[in-house]
């Protein structure tokens, strides 16, 4: 995926809360226009950045394999007191060696879940749980792997209105208290990234990891081919990639797990 620009520090303002202006929206907090980069060509973006000292932009990232689904990302974290009270026992588990989250995969579009798997992603290991036919799951993982921002990935297959199966995945970022207090995990949830736009030149590199160890692309592809049963994940949205790698200059992230 060729990247001419990045949004390195996403803003916590919500795109839907901004009011519409030509080619974007306006942020009253910053008193600044936020350009809708999804509707501009690379040449138009280059022209705008050349004629302005700094700009804010909004970007949606479309996964190459599923062009009609948006991967939109925000780091806004809202913890529900009501949810925390109802899940007090879950939050108290943070003081124990193992944490258990009992939750449910839900479809806002009321599509029937055929299969689903939720995972807490780290570079070293993947902690996963399969959902039953109603979307219920129990995810277990050690307390020590929790961090300020936790990456959750949901792989799912749903039955659409035409009775055809559709397979996709979604990545989300949660603070620890939010994650432990959450019950319903929406599979079609949309995310948006807005913030200061930075032109990248040269293009950031892709990173490849095998069981938490950074390796070269050639070795990664060789292992992936030789061991087709190994769990393979790819991440394209820059905020998730940066949170996992703790690097700011990186493009795509590819992970391979032997267990």
Secondary structure, DSSP 8 states (H G I E B T S, - for coil): ---SEEEEEE-SS-GGGSEEETTEEEETTTTEEEEEGGGS-HHHHHHHHHSSS--EEEE-EE-TT-TTSEE---------HHHHHHTHHHHHGGGSSEEEEEEEEE-TT--EEEEEEEEEE-SS-EEEEE--TTSEEEEEEEGGG--SSEEEEEEEEEE-TTS-EEEEEEEEEE-HHHHHT--EEESS----EEEEEEE-SS----EEEETTEEE-HHHHHHHHHH-TTSEEEEE--HHHHHHHHT-SS---EEEEE--
